[in-house]
């Protein structure tokens, strides 16, 4: 598992799968149903669709995992609360 370091800066936009445009990605917490945008470690620029992404809801702090292909591109996410990606397989 690749983990973030505590001092790493984050980026909001990456490529997932065959996406040709840097995009902001969002996830919905399965516990509280809140939508939040994802912040990725600075060294992540592209992620295959099959990778499992470990997340933690910024609202209820519930940890969960999503397959990268199930994340949603979200164009107008500036108003969304940010949640850091905690790791991926």
C-alpha positions in Angstrom: 0.0 0.0 0.0 1.3 3.5 -0.9 0.7 6.0 1.9 0.9 9.7 2.0 3.5 11.4 4.2 2.5 14.0 6.8 4.3 16.9 5.1 3.3 16.2 1.5 1.4 18.9 -0.3 -1.8 17.9 -2.1 -3.3 18.4 -5.5 -7.0 18.6 -6.4 -6.9 17.4 -10.0 -5.6 14.1 -11.5 -6.4 11.7 -14.3 -8.3 8.5 -13.6 -8.5 5.8 -16.2 -8.6 7.0 -19.8 -9.7 10.5 -18.8 -7.9 13.0 -21.0 -8.4 16.1 -18.9 -7.2 16.8 -15.4 -10.3 16.6 -13.3 -11.4 17.1 -9.7 -12.9 14.0 -8.2 -15.6 13.6 -5.6 -16.9 10.8 -3.3 -19.9 10.4 -1.2 -19.6 9.0 2.3 -21.6 5.7 2.7 -22.3 6.5 6.3 -23.5 10.2 6.3 -24.1 10.6 2.5 -22.1 13.9 2.4 -20.3 14.7 -0.9 -16.7 15.9 -0.7 -13.9 16.5 -3.2 -10.7 14.6 -3.0 -7.2 15.9 -2.4 -4.4 13.7 -3.7 -0.8 13.5 -2.7 1.3 15.7 -5.0 3.1 12.7 -6.6 -0.2 11.2 -7.9 -1.1 12.4 -11.4 -2.8 9.3 -12.9 -4.6 6.4 -11.4 -5.9 3.3 -13.2 -9.6 2.5 -12.9 -9.0 -0.7 -10.9 -7.1 0.9 -8.0 -8.7 0.9 -4.5 -8.6 4.3 -2.9 -8.7 4.6 0.9 -10.7 7.7 2.1 -11.9 9.2 5.3 -15.1 11.4 5.4 -14.2 14.9 6.5 -17.6 15.3 8.1 -18.1 12.1 10.2 -14.5 10.8 10.0 -15.8 7.4 8.7 -13.0 5.4 6.9 -14.0 3.7 3.7 -12.6 2.5 0.4 -13.7 3.1 -3.2 -12.6 1.7 -6.6 -11.1 4.6 -8.6 -13.5 3.8 -11.5 -16.5 4.5 -9.2 -15.4 8.0 -8.2 -17.2 10.9 -9.9 -15.5 13.8 -11.8 -16.8 17.0 -10.3 -16.3 20.2 -12.3 -17.6 22.8 -9.8 -16.1 21.4 -6.6 -14.7 24.6 -5.1 -17.7 24.8 -2.8 -17.3 21.2 -1.6 -15.4 20.4 1.6 -12.1 18.7 0.9 -11.1 15.2 2.1 -7.5 13.8 1.7 -6.9 10.5 0.0 -5.3 8.4 2.8 -3.8 5.7 0.5 -4.5 3.3 -2.3 -3.7 -0.3 -3.4 
